[in-house]
Amino acid sequence: MPVTREDVLQVVRLIEPNVEAAVRLGPEALPHLRALLSDEDVSVATRAASVATKIKDPAAVRVAGAASRSPHPEVRLAAAAELWRLADFNLRTPLSRLLVDADPAVRRRAIVSVGRLVGAAEVPAPVVELVQAMAARDPLPANRAIAAPIAARLRNRRLTARAVRIALSARATPEEMAQAFGRDAKQHLVTIARGPNATLAERALRTLALTAPRQTVPVLEDVATDRRPRLRAAAAATAARVPGGRAIVGPLLEDEDATVRGSAFVAAARLRLPGLRDVAARLVETDPDERVRRLAEEYLRGSEIQS
């Protein structure tokens, strides 16, 4: 049965168009998706770009190329963020355009996509040159910081501790850093997470959990006993994202610092820690901090816990 424009719109209009829905549409949807890139509703055009990248077909690269030429940065951003999904095909044209986009956010998403391609697909030589240029000359420090470790990996060079520290100092998310570093920075991240700079240690911890979650647990065990409450709170929050995190969170529910207890309670709720209702009931009655009591009350009412 042919895929109609209405079939495609049903998927595009999902709040978060998912891979499974896009795959069900198949390559027949791509002409409709390309047409929707020009829709007067920019949100529709943006989601059309996102859905197209989830269909593994050479024609999807052409749709992504059309999205990379959109006058709307939201559409270009969507294409840049998802291009890595088309790793089986030649992405030279759309990536080359998006890496030099006028919008720094688009360039940032494009470089993160390149990071996801390293080791999974051959990155075209012109794209490698653009990544190197971005690492050296992008006007935005965060973009240079993300591009630098990716450029090193593309040249098969080992990441240095200095490069990792510089990248962690930039205003980049842990997710962006994880894609920039791959698994190459694991030992540097472990060292920095145990180091004296609290800001870098916290960022290293969160990034390590994304790149090597199982190897993060021993580091969390150390950081959970650090004298700095900020890092103990970071350990609690990060524990919710790694296997074995329950063992880290439990003791932190009794921490002397209210911020740490609050972070630990949020993590415990996410981890569905056994016996948490009893803990929450006790905290409501006895904890001296208003925020911790409020978190416990929300949990007992069945409300979603806000971190």
Buried (B, 14 or more C-beta within 10 A) or exposed (E): EEBEBEBBBEBBEEEEBBBEBBEEBEEBBBBBBBBBBBBEEBEBBBBBBBBBBBBBBEBBBBBBBBBBEBEBBBBBBBBBBBBBBBBEBEBBBBBBBBBBBEBBBBBBBBBBBBBBBBEEBEBBEEBBBBBBBBBEEBEBEBBBBBBBBBBBBBEEEEBBEEBBBBBBBBEBBBEBBBBBBBEBBBBBBBBBBBEEEBEBBBBBBBBBBBBBBEBBBEBBBEBBEBEBBBBBBBBBBBBBBBEBBBEBBBEBBEBEBBBBBBBBBBBBBBBEBEEBEEBBBEBBEEBEBEEBBBBBBBBBEEEEBEE
